[in-house]
């Protein structure tokens, strides 16, 4: 375990028969930060030291990403959720605040449904509820257009080859190109993301998250089965100019969350919300997570 100049530490934590690489800092109640695609713990670099003044912050690389284990299987939503369940238990905590962005937000939604007794507060950043996302994919042409990549990624092997051949330009376009606030990403930031994706096995593992999400069993569950309502206090932060997700995904949230909920839309902000407007996100997270029921 090594400490950085920032004060955070790197360690590996056993959970669900794998090891997750985690960055940790602080003491107190546990806060888990879950990154999205195609990121890793680094996407929370602006939040870790701020939240660590009040909490024990743990930021895993999700299964398959960066320095975490990359098994051949286990990229379905329930297994990824079980990874976080085991992480909380092996850290010695009974409960945690869970915060997720993008794919990490999808895991956070699922975690709050499956393990409500293990979660204190839920915060989701630009990540639709899986049930709403499935509904919109089938009925919203705009969302289907935005999500074309989901279908393209289903072809075995070919997406990995195409991305590998064009990785520098793809990473630069995803972050610097698609960000509303261009100054959020330096050239060094994109180089760091590229280096993490170049590690052996990462790209296939990352794409398997999406392939499993469209697997027939997962798809039918998200479409047909009425989800259990979220019963813990919930914060949803949403950059209004998200290039991936339509704002219609926020419709009907009151049917999915049967607990106090705050929905805040942020103008002049895109998908990479915690990196584009870190001070606003930090302020909202601190205010929300430090409340007592």
Secondary structure, 3 states (H helix, E strand, C coil): CEECCCCCEEEEEEECCEEEEEEEECCCCEEEEECCCCCCHHHHHHHHHHHCCCCEEEEECCCCCCCCCCCCCCCCHHHHHHHHHHHHHHCCCCCEEEEEECHHHHHHHHHHHHCHHHEEEEEEECCCCHHHHHHHHHHCHHHHHHCHHHHHCCCCCHHHHHHHHCHHHHHHHHHHHCCCCHHHCCHHHHHHHHHHHCCCCHHHHHHHHHHHHCCHHHHHHHHHCCCCCECCCEEEEEECCCCCCCHHHHCCHHHHECCCEEEEEECCCCCCHHHHCHHHHHHHHHHHHCCCC
